[in-house]
Amino acid sequence: MSGVFADFTRYAGGYRLQGLDEAGKAARAFGPGAGLVAATRRFEAAPVWLVSGATTAGVLAAADLLDAAHLHDRFAVATESGEETPLPVQ
């Protein structure tokens, strides 16, 4: 487990973003245009932000969230159809 509370799973010949709950179990399947922004860091180092998606549209949508307004007090956010979902999924 990465601590990001998201995974990409195979779906219909491609991949789909899966939001996980706090226990690391699948809690929400996002559509094909979904994207992910997540921070990771090692010990006390500065966080490194990752941008990903199952499609180009998903990556671009996630990249649009790279600012303090969208990521304040968050380590991971999924986006789908303009809607943000903080991770882990509640």
mmCIF file as gemmi writes it, N, C-alpha and C atoms, coordinates in Angstrom:
data_model
loop_
_atom_site.group_PDB
_atom_site.id
_atom_site.type_symbol
_atom_site.label_atom_id
_atom_site.label_alt_id
_atom_site.label_comp_id
_atom_site.label_asym_id
_atom_site.label_entity_id
_atom_site.label_seq_id
_atom_site.pdbx_PDB_ins_code
_atom_site.Cartn_x
_atom_site.Cartn_y
_atom_site.Cartn_z
_atom_site.occupancy
_atom_site.B_iso_or_equiv
_atom_site.pdbx_formal_charge
_atom_site.auth_seq_id
_atom_site.auth_asym_id
_atom_site.pdbx_PDB_model_num
ATOM 1 N N . MET Axp A 1 ? 0.853 -1.188 0 1 0 ? 1 A 1
ATOM 2 C CA . MET Axp A 1 ? 0 0 0 1 0 ? 1 A 1
ATOM 3 C C . MET Axp A 1 ? 0.887 1.235 0 1 0 ? 1 A 1
ATOM 4 N N . SER Axp A 2 ? 0.563 2.195 -0.816 1 0 ? 2 A 1
ATOM 5 C CA . SER Axp A 2 ? 1.384 3.405 -0.965 1 0 ? 2 A 1
ATOM 6 C C . SER Axp A 2 ? 0.994 4.513 0.009 1 0 ? 2 A 1
ATOM 7 N N . GLY Axp A 3 ? -0.184 4.456 0.589 1 0 ? 3 A 1
ATOM 8 C CA . GLY Axp A 3 ? -0.674 5.545 1.419 1 0 ? 3 A 1
ATOM 9 C C . GLY Axp A 3 ? -1.458 6.567 0.627 1 0 ? 3 A 1
ATOM 10 N N . VAL Axp A 4 ? -1.558 6.388 -0.684 1 0 ? 4 A 1
ATOM 11 C CA . VAL Axp A 4 ? -2.29 7.325 -1.539 1 0 ? 4 A 1
ATOM 12 C C . VAL Axp A 4 ? -3.783 6.988 -1.562 1 0 ? 4 A 1
ATOM 13 N N . PHE Axp A 5 ? -4.162 5.788 -1.254 1 0 ? 5 A 1
ATOM 14 C CA . PHE Axp A 5 ? -5.556 5.342 -1.218 1 0 ? 5 A 1
ATOM 15 C C . PHE Axp A 5 ? -6.203 5.387 -2.591 1 0 ? 5 A 1
ATOM 16 N N . ALA Axp A 6 ? -5.44 4.974 -3.601 1 0 ? 6 A 1
ATOM 17 C CA . ALA Axp A 6 ? -5.955 4.862 -4.962 1 0 ? 6 A 1
ATOM 18 C C . ALA Axp A 6 ? -5.193 3.756 -5.671 1 0 ? 6 A 1
ATOM 19 N N . ASP Axp A 7 ? -5.833 3.196 -6.679 1 0 ? 7 A 1
ATOM 20 C CA . ASP Axp A 7 ? -5.212 2.147 -7.468 1 0 ? 7 A 1
ATOM 21 C C . ASP Axp A 7 ? -5.779 2.24 -8.88 1 0 ? 7 A 1
ATOM 22 N N . PHE Axp A 8 ? -5.047 1.714 -9.833 1 0 ? 8 A 1
ATOM 23 C CA . PHE Axp A 8 ? -5.562 1.591 -11.191 1 0 ? 8 A 1
ATOM 24 C C . PHE Axp A 8 ? -5.779 0.114 -11.454 1 0 ? 8 A 1
ATOM 25 N N . THR Axp A 9 ? -6.986 -0.246 -11.902 1 0 ? 9 A 1
ATOM 26 C CA . THR Axp A 9 ? -7.318 -1.637 -12.177 1 0 ? 9 A 1
ATOM 27 C C . THR Axp A 9 ? -7.692 -1.786 -13.64 1 0 ? 9 A 1
ATOM 28 N N . ARG Axp A 10 ? -7.466 -2.973 -14.182 1 0 ? 10 A 1
ATOM 29 C CA . ARG Axp A 10 ? -7.843 -3.249 -15.568 1 0 ? 10 A 1
ATOM 30 C C . ARG Axp A 10 ? -9.362 -3.204 -15.697 1 0 ? 10 A 1
ATOM 31 N N . TYR Axp A 11 ? -9.811 -2.594 -16.799 1 0 ? 11 A 1
ATOM 32 C CA . TYR Axp A 11 ? -11.249 -2.491 -17.029 1 0 ? 11 A 1
ATOM 33 C C . TYR Axp A 11 ? -11.492 -2.311 -18.521 1 0 ? 11 A 1
ATOM 34 N N . ALA Axp A 12 ? -12.25 -3.202 -19.117 1 0 ? 12 A 1
ATOM 35 C CA . ALA Axp A 12 ? -12.684 -3.1 -20.517 1 0 ? 12 A 1
ATOM 36 C C . ALA Axp A 12 ? -11.547 -2.745 -21.47 1 0 ? 12 A 1
ATOM 37 N N . GLY Axp A 13 ? -10.446 -3.445 -21.39 1 0 ? 13 A 1
ATOM 38 C CA . GLY Axp A 13 ? -9.336 -3.222 -22.304 1 0 ? 13 A 1
ATOM 39 C C . GLY Axp A 13 ? -8.462 -2.034 -21.949 1 0 ? 13 A 1
ATOM 40 N N . GLY Axp A 14 ? -8.744 -1.37 -20.854 1 0 ? 14 A 1
ATOM 41 C CA . GLY Axp A 14 ? -7.94 -0.228 -20.411 1 0 ? 14 A 1
ATOM 42 C C . GLY Axp A 14 ? -7.773 -0.287 -18.906 1 0 ? 14 A 1
ATOM 43 N N . TYR Axp A 15 ? -7.753 0.88 -18.304 1 0 ? 15 A 1
ATOM 44 C CA . TYR Axp A 15 ? -7.616 0.964 -16.855 1 0 ? 15 A 1
ATOM 45 C C . TYR Axp A 15 ? -8.65 1.914 -16.291 1 0 ? 15 A 1
ATOM 46 N N . ARG Axp A 16 ? -8.948 1.716 -15.018 1 0 ? 16 A 1
ATOM 47 C CA . ARG Axp A 16 ? -9.899 2.572 -14.312 1 0 ? 16 A 1
ATOM 48 C C . ARG Axp A 16 ? -9.294 2.931 -12.954 1 0 ? 16 A 1
ATOM 49 N N . LEU Axp A 17 ? -9.474 4.195 -12.561 1 0 ? 17 A 1
ATOM 50 C CA . LEU Axp A 17 ? -9.032 4.653 -11.252 1 0 ? 17 A 1
ATOM 51 C C . LEU Axp A 17 ? -9.997 4.147 -10.191 1 0 ? 17 A 1
ATOM 52 N N . GLN Axp A 18 ? -9.445 3.559 -9.157 1 0 ? 18 A 1
ATOM 53 C CA . GLN Axp A 18 ? -10.225 3.015 -8.054 1 0 ? 18 A 1
ATOM 54 C C . GLN Axp A 18 ? -9.873 3.798 -6.794 1 0 ? 18 A 1
ATOM 55 N N . GLY Axp A 19 ? -10.859 4.442 -6.165 1 0 ? 19 A 1
ATOM 56 C CA . GLY Axp A 19 ? -10.646 5.115 -4.894 1 0 ? 19 A 1
ATOM 57 C C . GLY Axp A 19 ? -10.776 4.113 -3.761 1 0 ? 19 A 1
ATOM 58 N N . LEU Axp A 20 ? -9.841 4.18 -2.807 1 0 ? 20 A 1
ATOM 59 C CA . LEU Axp A 20 ? -9.839 3.243 -1.687 1 0 ? 20 A 1
ATOM 60 C C . LEU Axp A 20 ? -10.29 3.94 -0.411 1 0 ? 20 A 1
ATOM 61 N N . ASP Axp A 21 ? -10.824 3.158 0.521 1 0 ? 21 A 1
ATOM 62 C CA . ASP Axp A 21 ? -11.18 3.707 1.826 1 0 ? 21 A 1
ATOM 63 C C . ASP Axp A 21 ? -9.965 3.643 2.753 1 0 ? 21 A 1
ATOM 64 N N . GLU Axp A 22 ? -10.136 4.037 4.004 1 0 ? 22 A 1
ATOM 65 C CA . GLU Axp A 22 ? -9.019 4.083 4.944 1 0 ? 22 A 1
ATOM 66 C C . GLU Axp A 22 ? -8.411 2.717 5.231 1 0 ? 22 A 1
ATOM 67 N N . ALA Axp A 23 ? -9.155 1.651 4.988 1 0 ? 23 A 1
ATOM 68 C CA . ALA Axp A 23 ? -8.65 0.292 5.186 1 0 ? 23 A 1
ATOM 69 C C . ALA Axp A 23 ? -7.942 -0.235 3.94 1 0 ? 23 A 1
ATOM 70 N N . GLY Axp A 24 ? -7.929 0.568 2.864 1 0 ? 24 A 1
ATOM 71 C CA . GLY Axp A 24 ? -7.286 0.137 1.628 1 0 ? 24 A 1
ATOM 72 C C . GLY Axp A 24 ? -8.16 -0.725 0.749 1 0 ? 24 A 1
ATOM 73 N N . LYS Axp A 25 ? -9.466 -0.741 1.02 1 0 ? 25 A 1
ATOM 74 C CA . LYS Axp A 25 ? -10.398 -1.524 0.218 1 0 ? 25 A 1
ATOM 75 C C . LYS Axp A 25 ? -11.073 -0.636 -0.832 1 0 ? 25 A 1
ATOM 76 N N . ALA Axp A 26 ? -11.36 -1.221 -1.999 1 0 ? 26 A 1
ATOM 77 C CA . ALA Axp A 26 ? -12.022 -0.489 -3.073 1 0 ? 26 A 1
ATOM 78 C C . ALA Axp A 26 ? -13.325 0.105 -2.564 1 0 ? 26 A 1
ATOM 79 N N . ALA Axp A 27 ? -13.506 1.418 -2.752 1 0 ? 27 A 1
ATOM 80 C CA . ALA Axp A 27 ? -14.704 2.099 -2.262 1 0 ? 27 A 1
ATOM 81 C C . ALA Axp A 27 ? -15.443 2.845 -3.36 1 0 ? 27 A 1
ATOM 82 N N . ARG Axp A 28 ? -14.746 3.177 -4.451 1 0 ? 28 A 1
ATOM 83 C CA . ARG Axp A 28 ? -15.403 3.901 -5.544 1 0 ? 28 A 1
ATOM 84 C C . ARG Axp A 28 ? -14.621 3.7 -6.826 1 0 ? 28 A 1
ATOM 85 N N . ALA Axp A 29 ? -15.335 3.311 -7.865 1 0 ? 29 A 1
ATOM 86 C CA . ALA Axp A 29 ? -14.738 3.194 -9.194 1 0 ? 29 A 1
ATOM 87 C C . ALA Axp A 29 ? -15.037 4.478 -9.95 1 0 ? 29 A 1
ATOM 88 N N . PHE Axp A 30 ? -14.001 5.124 -10.433 1 0 ? 30 A 1
ATOM 89 C CA . PHE Axp A 30 ? -14.168 6.349 -11.209 1 0 ? 30 A 1
ATOM 90 C C . PHE Axp A 30 ? -14.233 6.005 -12.692 1 0 ? 30 A 1
ATOM 91 N N . GLY Axp A 31 ? -14.802 6.89 -13.49 1 0 ? 31 A 1
ATOM 92 C CA . GLY Axp A 31 ? -14.947 6.67 -14.92 1 0 ? 31 A 1
ATOM 93 C C . GLY Axp A 31 ? -13.641 6.81 -15.678 1 0 ? 31 A 1
ATOM 94 N N . PRO Axp A 32 ? -13.693 6.587 -16.995 1 0 ? 32 A 1
ATOM 95 C CA . PRO Axp A 32 ? -12.473 6.568 -17.799 1 0 ? 32 A 1
ATOM 96 C C . PRO Axp A 32 ? -11.758 7.916 -17.898 1 0 ? 32 A 1
ATOM 97 N N . GLY Axp A 33 ? -12.428 9.007 -17.639 1 0 ? 33 A 1
ATOM 98 C CA . GLY Axp A 33 ? -11.795 10.319 -17.713 1 0 ? 33 A 1
ATOM 99 C C . GLY Axp A 33 ? -11.253 10.815 -16.392 1 0 ? 33 A 1
ATOM 100 N N . ALA Axp A 34 ? -11.209 9.948 -15.39 1 0 ? 34 A 1
ATOM 101 C CA . ALA Axp A 34 ? -10.78 10.36 -14.048 1 0 ? 34 A 1
ATOM 102 C C . ALA Axp A 34 ? -9.266 10.539 -13.985 1 0 ? 34 A 1
ATOM 103 N N . GLY Axp A 35 ? -8.855 11.413 -13.071 1 0 ? 35 A 1
ATOM 104 C CA . GLY Axp A 35 ? -7.439 11.65 -12.846 1 0 ? 35 A 1
ATOM 105 C C . GLY Axp A 35 ? -7.129 11.671 -11.365 1 0 ? 35 A 1
ATOM 106 N N . LEU Axp A 36 ? -5.842 11.655 -11.059 1 0 ? 36 A 1
ATOM 107 C CA . LEU Axp A 36 ? -5.39 11.572 -9.68 1 0 ? 36 A 1
ATOM 108 C C . LEU Axp A 36 ? -4.215 12.506 -9.46 1 0 ? 36 A 1
ATOM 109 N N . VAL Axp A 37 ? -4.258 13.258 -8.365 1 0 ? 37 A 1
ATOM 110 C CA . VAL Axp A 37 ? -3.122 14.038 -7.877 1 0 ? 37 A 1
ATOM 111 C C . VAL Axp A 37 ? -2.826 13.504 -6.489 1 0 ? 37 A 1
ATOM 112 N N . ALA Axp A 38 ? -1.572 13.152 -6.241 1 0 ? 38 A 1
ATOM 113 C CA . ALA Axp A 38 ? -1.217 12.586 -4.937 1 0 ? 38 A 1
ATOM 114 C C . ALA Axp A 38 ? 0.195 13.019 -4.548 1 0 ? 38 A 1
ATOM 115 N N . ALA Axp A 39 ? 0.381 13.196 -3.256 1 0 ? 39 A 1
ATOM 116 C CA . ALA Axp A 39 ? 1.691 13.546 -2.722 1 0 ? 39 A 1
ATOM 117 C C . ALA Axp A 39 ? 2.293 12.331 -2.028 1 0 ? 39 A 1
ATOM 118 N N . THR Axp A 40 ? 3.583 12.216 -2.147 1 0 ? 40 A 1
ATOM 119 C CA . THR Axp A 40 ? 4.314 11.193 -1.422 1 0 ? 40 A 1
ATOM 120 C C . THR Axp A 40 ? 5.617 11.821 -0.951 1 0 ? 40 A 1
ATOM 121 N N . ARG Axp A 41 ? 6.136 11.319 0.141 1 0 ? 41 A 1
ATOM 122 C CA . ARG Axp A 41 ? 7.419 11.825 0.601 1 0 ? 41 A 1
ATOM 123 C C . ARG Axp A 41 ? 8.103 10.768 1.441 1 0 ? 41 A 1
ATOM 124 N N . ARG Axp A 42 ? 9.371 10.928 1.581 1 0 ? 42 A 1
ATOM 125 C CA . ARG Axp A 42 ? 10.171 10.009 2.378 1 0 ? 42 A 1
ATOM 126 C C . ARG Axp A 42 ? 10.677 10.748 3.597 1 0 ? 42 A 1
ATOM 127 N N . PHE Axp A 43 ? 10.306 10.258 4.746 1 0 ? 43 A 1
ATOM 128 C CA . PHE Axp A 43 ? 10.69 10.84 6.028 1 0 ? 43 A 1
ATOM 129 C C . PHE Axp A 43 ? 10.311 12.321 6.078 1 0 ? 43 A 1
ATOM 130 N N . GLU Axp A 44 ? 11.261 13.207 6.306 1 0 ? 44 A 1
ATOM 131 C CA . GLU Axp A 44 ? 10.957 14.636 6.439 1 0 ? 44 A 1
ATOM 132 C C . GLU Axp A 44 ? 11.231 15.425 5.154 1 0 ? 44 A 1
ATOM 133 N N . ALA Axp A 45 ? 11.485 14.743 4.07 1 0 ? 45 A 1
ATOM 134 C CA . ALA Axp A 45 ? 11.737 15.419 2.787 1 0 ? 45 A 1
ATOM 135 C C . ALA Axp A 45 ? 10.469 16.133 2.318 1 0 ? 45 A 1
ATOM 136 N N . ALA Axp A 46 ? 10.638 17.097 1.445 1 0 ? 46 A 1
ATOM 137 C CA . ALA Axp A 46 ? 9.496 17.794 0.854 1 0 ? 46 A 1
ATOM 138 C C . ALA Axp A 46 ? 8.658 16.799 0.05 1 0 ? 46 A 1
ATOM 139 N N . PRO Axp A 47 ? 7.342 16.993 0.007 1 0 ? 47 A 1
ATOM 140 C CA . PRO Axp A 47 ? 6.509 16.071 -0.773 1 0 ? 47 A 1
ATOM 141 C C . PRO Axp A 47 ? 6.777 16.206 -2.265 1 0 ? 47 A 1
ATOM 142 N N . VAL Axp A 48 ? 6.583 15.106 -2.949 1 0 ? 48 A 1
ATOM 143 C CA . VAL Axp A 48 ? 6.644 15.06 -4.407 1 0 ? 48 A 1
ATOM 144 C C . VAL Axp A 48 ? 5.225 14.797 -4.887 1 0 ? 48 A 1
ATOM 145 N N . TRP Axp A 49 ? 4.714 15.672 -5.753 1 0 ? 49 A 1
ATOM 146 C CA . TRP Axp A 49 ? 3.344 15.534 -6.252 1 0 ? 49 A 1
ATOM 147 C C . TRP Axp A 49 ? 3.351 14.732 -7.539 1 0 ? 49 A 1
ATOM 148 N N . LEU Axp A 50 ? 2.468 13.748 -7.61 1 0 ? 50 A 1
ATOM 149 C CA . LEU Axp A 50 ? 2.312 12.898 -8.778 1 0 ? 50 A 1
ATOM 150 C C . LEU Axp A 50 ? 0.979 13.201 -9.437 1 0 ? 50 A 1
ATOM 151 N N . VAL Axp A 51 ? 0.984 13.208 -10.756 1 0 ? 51 A 1
ATOM 152 C CA . VAL Axp A 51 ? -0.243 13.431 -11.531 1 0 ? 51 A 1
ATOM 153 C C . VAL Axp A 51 ? -0.411 12.227 -12.438 1 0 ? 51 A 1
ATOM 154 N N . SER Axp A 52 ? -1.602 11.623 -12.402 1 0 ? 52 A 1
ATOM 155 C CA . SER Axp A 52 ? -1.819 10.42 -13.19 1 0 ? 52 A 1
ATOM 156 C C . SER Axp A 52 ? -3.275 10.323 -13.618 1 0 ? 52 A 1
ATOM 157 N N . GLY Axp A 53 ? -3.536 9.417 -14.525 1 0 ? 53 A 1
ATOM 158 C CA . GLY Axp A 53 ? -4.882 9.135 -14.988 1 0 ? 53 A 1
ATOM 159 C C . GLY Axp A 53 ? -4.831 7.957 -15.928 1 0 ? 53 A 1
ATOM 160 N N . ALA Axp A 54 ? -5.946 7.335 -16.168 1 0 ? 54 A 1
ATOM 161 C CA . ALA Axp A 54 ? -6.005 6.194 -17.073 1 0 ? 54 A 1
ATOM 162 C C . ALA Axp A 54 ? -6.017 6.642 -18.532 1 0 ? 54 A 1
ATOM 163 N N . THR Axp A 55 ? -6.324 7.917 -18.757 1 0 ? 55 A 1
ATOM 164 C CA . THR Axp A 55 ? -6.363 8.474 -20.113 1 0 ? 55 A 1
ATOM 165 C C . THR Axp A 55 ? -5.691 9.844 -20.103 1 0 ? 55 A 1
ATOM 166 N N . THR Axp A 56 ? -5.397 10.352 -21.267 1 0 ? 56 A 1
ATOM 167 C CA . THR Axp A 56 ? -4.826 11.696 -21.375 1 0 ? 56 A 1
ATOM 168 C C . THR Axp A 56 ? -5.753 12.725 -20.754 1 0 ? 56 A 1
ATOM 169 N N . ALA Axp A 57 ? -7.056 12.585 -20.983 1 0 ? 57 A 1
ATOM 170 C CA . ALA Axp A 57 ? -8.026 13.516 -20.402 1 0 ? 57 A 1
ATOM 171 C C . ALA Axp A 57 ? -7.962 13.486 -18.881 1 0 ? 57 A 1
ATOM 172 N N . GLY Axp A 58 ? -7.795 12.309 -18.303 1 0 ? 58 A 1
ATOM 173 C CA . GLY Axp A 58 ? -7.694 12.185 -16.853 1 0 ? 58 A 1
ATOM 174 C C . GLY Axp A 58 ? -6.451 12.855 -16.302 1 0 ? 58 A 1
ATOM 175 N N . VAL Axp A 59 ? -5.336 12.685 -16.988 1 0 ? 59 A 1
ATOM 176 C CA . VAL Axp A 59 ? -4.087 13.328 -16.559 1 0 ? 59 A 1
ATOM 177 C C . VAL Axp A 59 ? -4.224 14.845 -16.63 1 0 ? 59 A 1
ATOM 178 N N . LEU Axp A 60 ? -4.798 15.362 -17.703 1 0 ? 60 A 1
ATOM 179 C CA . LEU Axp A 60 ? -4.971 16.812 -17.844 1 0 ? 60 A 1
ATOM 180 C C . LEU Axp A 60 ? -5.925 17.371 -16.79 1 0 ? 60 A 1
ATOM 181 N N . ALA Axp A 61 ? -6.994 16.648 -16.495 1 0 ? 61 A 1
ATOM 182 C CA . ALA Axp A 61 ? -7.938 17.09 -15.456 1 0 ? 61 A 1
ATOM 183 C C . ALA Axp A 61 ? -7.249 17.124 -14.097 1 0 ? 61 A 1
ATOM 184 N N . ALA Axp A 62 ? -6.443 16.122 -13.81 1 0 ? 62 A 1
ATOM 185 C CA . ALA Axp A 62 ? -5.72 16.088 -12.541 1 0 ? 62 A 1
ATOM 186 C C . ALA Axp A 62 ? -4.695 17.218 -12.468 1 0 ? 62 A 1
ATOM 187 N N . ALA Axp A 63 ? -4.009 17.487 -13.557 1 0 ? 63 A 1
ATOM 188 C CA . ALA Axp A 63 ? -3.006 18.561 -13.567 1 0 ? 63 A 1
ATOM 189 C C . ALA Axp A 63 ? -3.642 19.912 -13.266 1 0 ? 63 A 1
ATOM 190 N N . ASP Axp A 64 ? -4.9 20.087 -13.633 1 0 ? 64 A 1
ATOM 191 C CA . ASP Axp A 64 ? -5.604 21.343 -13.345 1 0 ? 64 A 1
ATOM 192 C C . ASP Axp A 64 ? -5.817 21.562 -11.847 1 0 ? 64 A 1
ATOM 193 N N . LEU Axp A 65 ? -5.635 20.522 -11.041 1 0 ? 65 A 1
ATOM 194 C CA . LEU Axp A 65 ? -5.823 20.63 -9.589 1 0 ? 65 A 1
ATOM 195 C C . LEU Axp A 65 ? -4.536 20.987 -8.848 1 0 ? 65 A 1
ATOM 196 N N . LEU Axp A 66 ? -3.45 21.163 -9.555 1 0 ? 66 A 1
ATOM 197 C CA . LEU Axp A 66 ? -2.157 21.434 -8.91 1 0 ? 66 A 1
ATOM 198 C C . LEU Axp A 66 ? -2.045 22.88 -8.445 1 0 ? 66 A 1
ATOM 199 N N . ASP Axp A 67 ? -2.788 23.196 -7.402 1 0 ? 67 A 1
ATOM 200 C CA . ASP Axp A 67 ? -2.66 24.508 -6.767 1 0 ? 67 A 1
ATOM 201 C C . ASP Axp A 67 ? -3.142 24.408 -5.319 1 0 ? 67 A 1
ATOM 202 N N . ALA Axp A 68 ? -2.83 25.411 -4.541 1 0 ? 68 A 1
ATOM 203 C CA . ALA Axp A 68 ? -3.146 25.391 -3.107 1 0 ? 68 A 1
ATOM 204 C C . ALA Axp A 68 ? -4.656 25.353 -2.854 1 0 ? 68 A 1
ATOM 205 N N . ALA Axp A 69 ? -5.441 25.961 -3.716 1 0 ? 69 A 1
ATOM 206 C CA . ALA Axp A 69 ? -6.889 25.989 -3.507 1 0 ? 69 A 1
ATOM 207 C C . ALA Axp A 69 ? -7.49 24.58 -3.542 1 0 ? 69 A 1
ATOM 208 N N . HIS Axp A 70 ? -6.989 23.71 -4.424 1 0 ? 70 A 1
ATOM 209 C CA . HIS Axp A 70 ? -7.534 22.362 -4.562 1 0 ? 70 A 1
ATOM 210 C C . HIS Axp A 70 ? -6.887 21.353 -3.614 1 0 ? 70 A 1
ATOM 211 N N . LEU Axp A 71 ? -5.658 21.611 -3.209 1 0 ? 71 A 1
ATOM 212 C CA . LEU Axp A 71 ? -4.912 20.609 -2.448 1 0 ? 71 A 1
ATOM 213 C C . LEU Axp A 71 ? -4.668 20.966 -0.989 1 0 ? 71 A 1
ATOM 214 N N . HIS Axp A 72 ? -5.218 22.079 -0.519 1 0 ? 72 A 1
ATOM 215 C CA . HIS Axp A 72 ? -5.024 22.505 0.866 1 0 ? 72 A 1
ATOM 216 C C . HIS Axp A 72 ? -5.457 21.399 1.831 1 0 ? 72 A 1
ATOM 217 N N . ASP Axp A 73 ? -4.553 20.98 2.704 1 0 ? 73 A 1
ATOM 218 C CA . ASP Axp A 73 ? -4.809 19.935 3.708 1 0 ? 73 A 1
ATOM 219 C C . ASP Axp A 73 ? -5.173 18.583 3.105 1 0 ? 73 A 1
ATOM 220 N N . ARG Axp A 74 ? -4.719 18.313 1.903 1 0 ? 74 A 1
ATOM 221 C CA . ARG Axp A 74 ? -4.996 17.031 1.247 1 0 ? 74 A 1
ATOM 222 C C . ARG Axp A 74 ? -3.694 16.437 0.723 1 0 ? 74 A 1
ATOM 223 N N . PHE Axp A 75 ? -3.629 15.112 0.719 1 0 ? 75 A 1
ATOM 224 C CA . PHE Axp A 75 ? -2.481 14.42 0.149 1 0 ? 75 A 1
ATOM 225 C C . PHE Axp A 75 ? -2.836 13.703 -1.142 1 0 ? 75 A 1
ATOM 226 N N . ALA Axp A 76 ? -4.13 13.508 -1.399 1 0 ? 76 A 1
ATOM 227 C CA . ALA Axp A 76 ? -4.556 12.857 -2.634 1 0 ? 76 A 1
ATOM 228 C C . ALA Axp A 76 ? -5.98 13.285 -2.969 1 0 ? 76 A 1
ATOM 229 N N . VAL Axp A 77 ? -6.194 13.559 -4.264 1 0 ? 77 A 1
ATOM 230 C CA . VAL Axp A 77 ? -7.502 13.969 -4.757 1 0 ? 77 A 1
ATOM 231 C C . VAL Axp A 77 ? -7.733 13.304 -6.108 1 0 ? 77 A 1
ATOM 232 N N . ALA Axp A 78 ? -8.911 12.719 -6.275 1 0 ? 78 A 1
ATOM 233 C CA . ALA Axp A 78 ? -9.325 12.199 -7.57 1 0 ? 78 A 1
ATOM 234 C C . ALA Axp A 78 ? -10.254 13.227 -8.201 1 0 ? 78 A 1
ATOM 235 N N . THR Axp A 79 ? -10.266 13.258 -9.52 1 0 ? 79 A 1
ATOM 236 C CA . THR Axp A 79 ? -11.176 14.157 -10.219 1 0 ? 79 A 1
ATOM 237 C C . THR Axp A 79 ? -11.865 13.39 -11.336 1 0 ? 79 A 1
ATOM 238 N N . GLU Axp A 80 ? -13.156 13.677 -11.498 1 0 ? 80 A 1
ATOM 239 C CA . GLU Axp A 80 ? -13.954 13.06 -12.549 1 0 ? 80 A 1
ATOM 240 C C . GLU Axp A 80 ? -15.061 14.024 -12.935 1 0 ? 80 A 1
ATOM 241 N N . SER Axp A 81 ? -15.142 14.351 -14.204 1 0 ? 81 A 1
ATOM 242 C CA . SER Axp A 81 ? -16.192 15.243 -14.723 1 0 ? 81 A 1
ATOM 243 C C . SER Axp A 81 ? -16.265 16.547 -13.96 1 0 ? 81 A 1
ATOM 244 N N . GLY Axp A 82 ? -15.104 17.1 -13.575 1 0 ? 82 A 1
ATOM 245 C CA . GLY Axp A 82 ? -15.054 18.386 -12.879 1 0 ? 82 A 1
ATOM 246 C C . GLY Axp A 82 ? -15.323 18.303 -11.395 1 0 ? 82 A 1
ATOM 247 N N . GLU Axp A 83 ? -15.583 17.119 -10.866 1 0 ? 83 A 1
ATOM 248 C CA . GLU Axp A 83 ? -15.855 16.941 -9.44 1 0 ? 83 A 1
ATOM 249 C C . GLU Axp A 83 ? -14.618 16.371 -8.747 1 0 ? 83 A 1
ATOM 250 N N . GLU Axp A 84 ? -14.268 16.947 -7.589 1 0 ? 84 A 1
ATOM 251 C CA . GLU Axp A 84 ? -13.116 16.477 -6.825 1 0 ? 84 A 1
ATOM 252 C C . GLU Axp A 84 ? -13.575 15.538 -5.712 1 0 ? 84 A 1
ATOM 253 N N . THR Axp A 85 ? -12.798 14.509 -5.476 1 0 ? 85 A 1
ATOM 254 C CA . THR Axp A 85 ? -13.066 13.579 -4.387 1 0 ? 85 A 1
ATOM 255 C C . THR Axp A 85 ? -11.78 13.402 -3.59 1 0 ? 85 A 1
ATOM 256 N N . PRO Axp A 86 ? -11.735 13.904 -2.36 1 0 ? 86 A 1
ATOM 257 C CA . PRO Axp A 86 ? -10.553 13.674 -1.53 1 0 ? 86 A 1
ATOM 258 C C . PRO Axp A 86 ? -10.385 12.18 -1.239 1 0 ? 86 A 1
ATOM 259 N N . LEU Axp A 87 ? -9.159 11.74 -1.173 1 0 ? 87 A 1
ATOM 260 C CA . LEU Axp A 87 ? -8.86 10.352 -0.842 1 0 ? 87 A 1
ATOM 261 C C . LEU Axp A 87 ? -8.16 10.288 0.501 1 0 ? 87 A 1
ATOM 262 N N . PRO Axp A 88 ? -8.45 9.294 1.337 1 0 ? 88 A 1
ATOM 263 C CA . PRO Axp A 88 ? -9.267 8.114 1.07 1 0 ? 88 A 1
ATOM 264 C C . PRO Axp A 88 ? -10.749 8.457 0.957 1 0 ? 88 A 1
ATOM 265 N N . VAL Axp A 89 ? -11.489 7.596 0.258 1 0 ? 89 A 1
ATOM 266 C CA . VAL Axp A 89 ? -12.923 7.766 0.091 1 0 ? 89 A 1
ATOM 267 C C . VAL Axp A 89 ? -13.584 7.512 1.443 1 0 ? 89 A 1
ATOM 268 N N . GLN Axp A 90 ? -14.485 8.408 1.826 1 0 ? 90 A 1
ATOM 269 C CA . GLN Axp A 90 ? -15.188 8.27 3.116 1 0 ? 90 A 1
ATOM 270 C C . GLN Axp A 90 ? -16.37 7.338 2.987 1 0 ? 90 A 1
